[in-house]
């Protein structure tokens, strides 16, 4: 597993962080670590590049595109 931090500009409150956390739970090989509302970032552990791609896709579908 590797730890990555993604920029998610649509994060504006703790509810947004909880939504990102919930969506990450639907992706095999991706685990939510933490979210930072002020920095508009979220940190995850991902098992593979495929899991990272799936995570970004899931977040975009939920209205939280990440880079």
C-alpha positions as CSV (number, residue, x, y, z in Angstrom):
1,X,0.0,0.0,0.0
2,X,1.1,3.5,-0.7
3,X,-0.2,6.7,0.9
4,X,-1.3,9.5,-1.4
5,X,-2.8,12.9,-0.8
6,X,-5.3,14.2,-3.4
7,X,-6.4,17.7,-4.0
8,X,-10.2,17.8,-4.0
9,X,-11.3,21.4,-4.6
10,X,-15.0,20.7,-3.9
11,X,-14.4,19.9,-0.2
12,X,-15.9,22.8,1.7
13,X,-17.0,21.2,5.1
14,X,-16.7,18.2,7.3
15,X,-19.8,16.7,5.6
16,X,-17.9,16.7,2.4
17,X,-15.0,14.9,4.0
18,X,-17.4,12.3,5.3
19,X,-18.9,11.9,1.8
20,X,-15.4,11.4,0.4
21,X,-14.7,8.8,3.1
22,X,-17.9,6.9,2.4
23,X,-17.2,6.9,-1.4
24,X,-13.6,5.6,-0.8
25,X,-15.1,2.7,1.1
26,X,-16.7,1.4,-2.2
27,X,-13.3,1.1,-3.9
28,X,-11.4,-2.2,-3.4
29,X,-7.8,-1.5,-2.5
30,X,-8.4,2.1,-1.3
31,X,-8.7,3.2,2.3
32,X,-9.5,6.7,3.5
33,X,-6.9,8.0,6.0
34,X,-7.9,11.7,6.6
35,X,-9.4,14.8,5.1
36,X,-8.4,18.5,5.5
37,X,-11.2,21.0,4.8
38,X,-8.9,24.0,4.9
39,X,-6.4,22.5,2.5
40,X,-9.1,20.9,0.4
41,X,-7.3,17.6,0.4
42,X,-7.8,14.0,1.4
43,X,-5.2,11.3,2.1
44,X,-5.7,7.7,1.2
45,X,-3.9,4.4,1.2
46,X,-4.1,2.6,-2.2
47,X,-3.0,-0.9,-3.1
48,X,-2.4,-0.3,-6.8
49,X,-2.6,2.2,-9.7
50,X,-5.8,0.5,-10.7
51,X,-7.3,1.3,-7.2
52,X,-6.2,4.9,-7.5
53,X,-7.9,5.2,-10.9
54,X,-11.1,3.6,-9.5
55,X,-11.0,5.9,-6.5
56,X,-10.6,9.0,-8.7
57,X,-13.5,7.8,-10.9
58,X,-15.7,7.1,-7.9
59,X,-15.0,10.5,-6.3
60,X,-15.7,12.3,-9.7
61,X,-19.1,10.5,-9.9
62,X,-19.9,11.7,-6.4
63,X,-19.1,15.3,-7.3
64,X,-15.6,15.5,-5.8
65,X,-13.1,15.3,-8.7
66,X,-9.6,14.8,-7.4
67,X,-6.2,15.4,-8.8
